[in-house]
Structure formats: structure tokens, C-alpha cells
Amino acid sequence: MQELFTRKRFVTPFTEQQIAADWATRGYSCQLFVDPPGQRWEDFMHDCNELVTVQQGRLEMEIDGKVLEMGPGDELFIPKGAVHSVRNIHAGISKWLYGYD
């Protein structure tokens, strides 16, 4: 999964607009999720590719059974058809951006 993950892809702090502009050049949308502590999004699958970047907090990401932790500025590519889960492991809210191609 390391080939799908880029630690510190974006220099913090950054704005949603900066990420949206970057992703637009790569053909991706950009939306914001704000999750409370303990929020879990389990076993999703999409028919398109997805990008995820943490803006604030920490996330645990699972893709096809492989787990990694993400912090601010990290970017993860989730290939279409991959079963994936997102979990807020931060003590506070986590803000994260996601986009589809």
C-alpha cells in the first residue's frame, strides 16, 4: 500500500481551496468531511478512483485489509473497486478531504 500513500504530500497548514486546485489539475473533485472522535466509515467501494488528504487530526485507513495511519498533509490514493474504511483515531475532530475522478 506504500505506493498508494504519500506522507506530507501537502505542506501544512493548507486550505481546502489549495487542495481543490491541485486535485482539479489531476481530474479530481474535492469535498470536506468533519468527523467526531470515533467516527467510522466501514467497507466502502466505488467505481472510480479516490484521493484522501487529512487537514486536521488523524485517520486510520484500511484498503483491502491493509491498515495505515494518516496525519495532516498526507495523501492516499484509493483505486476504484478497492474495499476501504476510514476511522477517526484522533481525540478530537478530524477534518479530511476526499475527491473522485
Backbone as JSON Lines, residues from 0, in Angstrom:
{"i":0,"aa":"M","n":[0.83,-1.2,0.0],"ca":[0.0,0.0,0.0],"c":[0.87,1.25,0.0]}
{"i":1,"aa":"Q","n":[2.14,1.12,0.28],"ca":[3.03,2.29,0.31],"c":[3.03,3.05,-1.01]}
{"i":2,"aa":"E","n":[2.87,2.35,-2.13],"ca":[2.87,3.03,-3.42],"c":[1.63,3.9,-3.61]}
{"i":3,"aa":"L","n":[0.61,3.69,-2.78],"ca":[-0.61,4.48,-2.85],"c":[-0.59,5.67,-1.89]}
{"i":4,"aa":"F","n":[0.41,5.72,-1.01],"ca":[0.45,6.67,0.1],"c":[1.63,7.62,-0.04]}
{"i":5,"aa":"T","n":[1.36,8.92,0.13],"ca":[2.42,9.92,0.11],"c":[2.36,10.7,1.41]}
{"i":6,"aa":"R","n":[3.35,10.48,2.28],"ca":[3.41,11.21,3.54],"c":[3.83,12.65,3.26]}
{"i":7,"aa":"K","n":[3.12,13.58,3.88],"ca":[3.41,15.03,3.77],"c":[3.39,15.51,2.32]}
{"i":8,"aa":"R","n":[2.43,15.03,1.56],"ca":[2.28,15.48,0.16],"c":[2.03,16.99,0.1]}
{"i":9,"aa":"F","n":[1.3,17.51,1.11],"ca":[0.99,18.93,1.18],"c":[1.59,19.54,2.44]}
{"i":10,"aa":"V","n":[2.17,20.71,2.3],"ca":[2.76,21.42,3.43],"c":[1.64,22.03,4.26]}
{"i":11,"aa":"T","n":[1.67,21.78,5.56],"ca":[0.65,22.32,6.47],"c":[1.11,23.65,7.03]}
{"i":12,"aa":"P","n":[0.2,24.55,7.35],"ca":[-1.25,24.44,7.12],"c":[-1.59,24.72,5.66]}
{"i":13,"aa":"F","n":[-2.69,24.16,5.22],"ca":[-3.18,24.4,3.87],"c":[-4.69,24.57,3.92]}
{"i":14,"aa":"T","n":[-5.25,25.13,2.86],"ca":[-6.69,25.36,2.8],"c":[-7.34,24.32,1.88]}
{"i":15,"aa":"E","n":[-8.63,24.17,2.05],"ca":[-9.39,23.29,1.17],"c":[-9.26,23.76,-0.28]}
{"i":16,"aa":"Q","n":[-9.23,25.07,-0.49],"ca":[-9.12,25.62,-1.84],"c":[-7.79,25.24,-2.5]}
{"i":17,"aa":"Q","n":[-6.71,25.2,-1.73],"ca":[-5.41,24.8,-2.29],"c":[-5.44,23.35,-2.76]}
{"i":18,"aa":"I","n":[-6.02,22.49,-1.94],"ca":[-6.1,21.08,-2.32],"c":[-7.03,20.91,-3.52]}
{"i":19,"aa":"A","n":[-8.17,21.6,-3.5],"ca":[-9.11,21.52,-4.62],"c":[-8.44,21.93,-5.93]}
{"i":20,"aa":"A","n":[-7.63,22.97,-5.89],"ca":[-6.94,23.43,-7.09],"c":[-5.93,22.39,-7.57]}
{"i":21,"aa":"D","n":[-5.19,21.79,-6.66],"ca":[-4.22,20.75,-7.01],"c":[-4.93,19.55,-7.61]}
{"i":22,"aa":"W","n":[-5.97,19.09,-6.93],"ca":[-6.67,17.91,-7.41],"c":[-7.38,18.16,-8.74]}
{"i":23,"aa":"A","n":[-7.88,19.36,-8.95],"ca":[-8.54,19.68,-10.21],"c":[-7.6,19.49,-11.39]}
{"i":24,"aa":"T","n":[-6.32,19.79,-11.2],"ca":[-5.35,19.6,-12.28],"c":[-5.14,18.12,-12.58]}
{"i":25,"aa":"R","n":[-5.52,17.26,-11.63],"ca":[-5.39,15.81,-11.8],"c":[-6.74,15.15,-12.11]}
{"i":26,"aa":"G","n":[-7.79,16.0,-12.26],"ca":[-9.1,15.49,-12.64],"c":[-9.97,14.99,-11.5]}
{"i":27,"aa":"Y","n":[-9.72,15.5,-10.28],"ca":[-10.48,15.06,-9.1],"c":[-11.34,16.18,-8.53]}
{"i":28,"aa":"S","n":[-12.47,15.79,-7.97],"ca":[-13.31,16.71,-7.2],"c":[-12.68,16.89,-5.82]}
{"i":29,"aa":"C","n":[-13.29,17.71,-4.96],"ca":[-12.77,17.9,-3.6],"c":[-13.92,18.28,-2.67]}
{"i":30,"aa":"Q","n":[-14.11,17.48,-1.64],"ca":[-15.14,17.72,-0.63],"c":[-14.52,17.55,0.76]}
{"i":31,"aa":"L","n":[-15.16,18.12,1.76],"ca":[-14.67,18.08,3.14],"c":[-15.58,17.22,4.01]}
{"i":32,"aa":"F","n":[-14.98,16.36,4.83],"ca":[-15.67,15.66,5.9],"c":[-15.12,16.17,7.23]}
{"i":33,"aa":"V","n":[-15.99,16.38,8.21],"ca":[-15.58,16.73,9.57],"c":[-16.17,15.65,10.47]}
{"i":34,"aa":"D","n":[-15.3,14.8,11.01],"ca":[-15.75,13.65,11.77],"c":[-15.46,13.8,13.26]}
{"i":35,"aa":"P","n":[-16.42,13.45,14.12],"ca":[-16.19,13.46,15.56],"c":[-15.27,12.3,15.95]}
{"i":36,"aa":"P","n":[-14.72,12.35,17.16],"ca":[-13.87,11.24,17.62],"c":[-14.63,9.92,17.53]}
{"i":37,"aa":"G","n":[-13.94,8.9,17.07],"ca":[-14.54,7.58,16.99],"c":[-15.37,7.31,15.74]}
{"i":38,"aa":"Q","n":[-15.58,8.31,14.88],"ca":[-16.37,8.1,13.65],"c":[-15.7,7.03,12.79]}
{"i":39,"aa":"R","n":[-16.51,6.13,12.26],"ca":[-16.01,5.05,11.41],"c":[-16.86,4.99,10.14]}
{"i":40,"aa":"W","n":[-16.21,4.88,9.02],"ca":[-16.86,4.66,7.73],"c":[-16.31,3.33,7.22]}
{"i":41,"aa":"E","n":[-17.11,2.29,7.26],"ca":[-16.61,0.94,7.03],"c":[-17.03,0.36,5.67]}
{"i":42,"aa":"D","n":[-16.06,-0.3,5.05],"ca":[-16.27,-1.17,3.89],"c":[-16.99,-0.5,2.72]}
{"i":43,"aa":"F","n":[-16.4,0.58,2.24],"ca":[-16.92,1.26,1.05],"c":[-16.17,0.77,-0.19]}
{"i":44,"aa":"M","n":[-16.82,0.87,-1.31],"ca":[-16.2,0.58,-2.6],"c":[-16.83,1.51,-3.63]}
{"i":45,"aa":"H","n":[-16.01,2.07,-4.51],"ca":[-16.5,3.0,-5.52],"c":[-16.08,2.51,-6.91]}
{"i":46,"aa":"D","n":[-16.8,2.96,-7.92],"ca":[-16.45,2.61,-9.3],"c":[-15.58,3.68,-9.94]}
{"i":47,"aa":"C","n":[-14.89,4.45,-9.1],"ca":[-13.94,5.46,-9.57],"c":[-12.79,5.52,-8.56]}
{"i":48,"aa":"N","n":[-11.69,6.17,-8.95],"ca":[-10.56,6.36,-8.05],"c":[-10.88,7.47,-7.05]}
{"i":49,"aa":"E","n":[-10.23,7.43,-5.89],"ca":[-10.45,8.43,-4.83],"c":[-9.12,8.89,-4.27]}
{"i":50,"aa":"L","n":[-9.06,10.17,-3.92],"ca":[-7.93,10.73,-3.16],"c":[-8.44,11.16,-1.79]}
{"i":51,"aa":"V","n":[-7.6,11.0,-0.77],"ca":[-7.92,11.44,0.59],"c":[-6.71,12.18,1.15]}
{"i":52,"aa":"T","n":[-6.96,13.33,1.77],"ca":[-5.91,14.1,2.47],"c":[-6.46,14.57,3.81]}
{"i":53,"aa":"V","n":[-5.67,14.39,4.85],"ca":[-6.05,14.85,6.19],"c":[-5.67,16.32,6.32]}
{"i":54,"aa":"Q","n":[-6.63,17.13,6.75],"ca":[-6.37,18.54,7.02],"c":[-6.07,18.77,8.5]}
{"i":55,"aa":"Q","n":[-6.78,18.04,9.36],"ca":[-6.62,18.18,10.81],"c":[-6.94,16.85,11.46]}
{"i":56,"aa":"G","n":[-6.17,16.44,12.46],"ca":[-6.43,15.21,13.19],"c":[-5.64,14.05,12.65]}
{"i":57,"aa":"R","n":[-6.17,12.82,12.88],"ca":[-5.51,11.59,12.43],"c":[-6.59,10.6,11.99]}
{"i":58,"aa":"L","n":[-6.29,9.9,10.91],"ca":[-7.19,8.87,10.41],"c":[-6.46,7.55,10.32]}
{"i":59,"aa":"E","n":[-7.21,6.48,10.55],"ca":[-6.74,5.15,10.22],"c":[-7.47,4.75,8.95]}
{"i":60,"aa":"M","n":[-6.71,4.37,7.95],"ca":[-7.27,3.96,6.66],"c":[-7.01,2.48,6.46]}
{"i":61,"aa":"E","n":[-8.0,1.79,5.97],"ca":[-7.83,0.37,5.63],"c":[-8.26,0.18,4.19]}
{"i":62,"aa":"I","n":[-7.36,-0.41,3.4],"ca":[-7.66,-0.7,1.99],"c":[-7.35,-2.18,1.76]}
{"i":63,"aa":"D","n":[-8.39,-2.91,1.38],"ca":[-8.24,-4.34,1.1],"c":[-7.49,-5.06,2.23]}
{"i":64,"aa":"G","n":[-7.82,-4.71,3.48],"ca":[-7.25,-5.39,4.64],"c":[-5.92,-4.85,5.14]}
{"i":65,"aa":"K","n":[-5.34,-3.89,4.44],"ca":[-4.06,-3.29,4.88],"c":[-4.36,-1.96,5.55]}
{"i":66,"aa":"V","n":[-3.73,-1.72,6.71],"ca":[-4.03,-0.55,7.54],"c":[-2.84,0.39,7.6]}
{"i":67,"aa":"L","n":[-3.13,1.7,7.56],"ca":[-2.1,2.72,7.79],"c":[-2.73,3.91,8.49]}
{"i":68,"aa":"E","n":[-1.88,4.72,9.11],"ca":[-2.33,5.95,9.77],"c":[-1.93,7.14,8.93]}
{"i":69,"aa":"M","n":[-2.84,8.13,8.89],"ca":[-2.59,9.37,8.15],"c":[-2.69,10.56,9.08]}
{"i":70,"aa":"G","n":[-1.84,11.55,8.83],"ca":[-1.89,12.82,9.55],"c":[-1.99,13.97,8.57]}
{"i":71,"aa":"P","n":[-1.99,15.19,9.07],"ca":[-2.13,16.37,8.21],"c":[-1.08,16.41,7.09]}
{"i":72,"aa":"G","n":[-1.58,16.66,5.88],"ca":[-0.73,16.78,4.71],"c":[-0.5,15.48,3.96]}
{"i":73,"aa":"D","n":[-0.81,14.34,4.57],"ca":[-0.64,13.05,3.9],"c":[-1.73,12.87,2.84]}
{"i":74,"aa":"E","n":[-1.39,12.16,1.77],"ca":[-2.36,11.88,0.72],"c":[-2.38,10.38,0.42]}
{"i":75,"aa":"L","n":[-3.58,9.86,0.23],"ca":[-3.77,8.45,-0.09],"c":[-4.59,8.33,-1.36]}
{"i":76,"aa":"F","n":[-4.13,7.49,-2.26],"ca":[-4.86,7.15,-3.48],"c":[-5.57,5.82,-3.24]}
{"i":77,"aa":"I","n":[-6.88,5.79,-3.46],"ca":[-7.68,4.57,-3.31],"c":[-8.18,4.17,-4.69]}
{"i":78,"aa":"P","n":[-7.67,3.06,-5.23],"ca":[-8.08,2.66,-6.59],"c":[-9.55,2.23,-6.65]}
{"i":79,"aa":"K","n":[-10.16,2.46,-7.8],"ca":[-11.55,2.03,-7.96],"c":[-11.66,0.54,-7.69]}
{"i":80,"aa":"G","n":[-12.77,0.18,-7.05],"ca":[-13.02,-1.22,-6.73],"c":[-12.38,-1.71,-5.45]}
{"i":81,"aa":"A","n":[-11.53,-0.9,-4.8],"ca":[-10.88,-1.32,-3.56],"c":[-11.84,-1.13,-2.38]}
{"i":82,"aa":"V","n":[-11.98,-2.16,-1.57],"ca":[-12.79,-2.04,-0.35],"c":[-11.96,-1.25,0.66]}
{"i":83,"aa":"H","n":[-12.56,-0.18,1.2],"ca":[-11.8,0.67,2.11],"c":[-12.66,1.19,3.25]}
{"i":84,"aa":"S","n":[-11.97,1.53,4.35],"ca":[-12.61,2.07,5.54],"c":[-11.81,3.26,6.04]}
{"i":85,"aa":"V","n":[-12.51,4.21,6.68],"ca":[-11.89,5.4,7.25],"c":[-12.33,5.48,8.71]}
{"i":86,"aa":"R","n":[-11.35,5.68,9.61],"ca":[-11.67,5.75,11.04],"c":[-10.95,6.94,11.66]}
{"i":87,"aa":"N","n":[-11.71,7.77,12.38],"ca":[-11.1,8.89,13.1],"c":[-10.5,8.35,14.39]}
{"i":88,"aa":"I","n":[-9.17,8.35,14.46],"ca":[-8.47,7.86,15.65],"c":[-7.93,9.01,16.49]}
{"i":89,"aa":"H","n":[-8.29,10.22,16.13],"ca":[-7.86,11.42,16.84],"c":[-8.78,11.64,18.06]}
{"i":90,"aa":"A","n":[-8.25,12.23,19.11],"ca":[-9.05,12.5,20.32],"c":[-10.1,13.59,20.07]}
{"i":91,"aa":"G","n":[-9.9,14.4,19.05],"ca":[-10.85,15.45,18.69],"c":[-11.41,15.19,17.3]}
{"i":92,"aa":"I","n":[-11.97,16.24,16.7],"ca":[-12.48,16.09,15.35],"c":[-11.32,15.9,14.37]}
{"i":93,"aa":"S","n":[-11.61,15.22,13.3],"ca":[-10.68,15.13,12.18],"c":[-11.36,15.74,10.97]}
{"i":94,"aa":"K","n":[-10.61,16.57,10.26],"ca":[-11.1,17.14,9.01],"c":[-10.28,16.5,7.9]}
{"i":95,"aa":"W","n":[-11.0,15.98,6.91],"ca":[-10.3,15.35,5.8],"c":[-11.03,15.62,4.49]}
{"i":96,"aa":"L","n":[-10.21,15.71,3.46],"ca":[-10.72,16.0,2.12],"c":[-10.7,14.72,1.3]}
{"i":97,"aa":"Y","n":[-11.7,14.57,0.47],"ca":[-11.76,13.43,-0.43],"c":[-12.23,13.92,-1.78]}
{"i":98,"aa":"G","n":[-11.83,13.22,-2.8],"ca":[-12.25,13.57,-4.16],"c":[-12.24,12.37,-5.06]}
{"i":99,"aa":"Y","n":[-13.09,12.41,-6.09],"ca":[-13.23,11.32,-7.05],"c":[-12.86,11.81,-8.44]}
{"i":100,"aa":"D","n":[-12.33,10.89,-9.26],"ca":[-12.01,11.26,-10.64],"c":[-13.16,10.99,-11.57]}
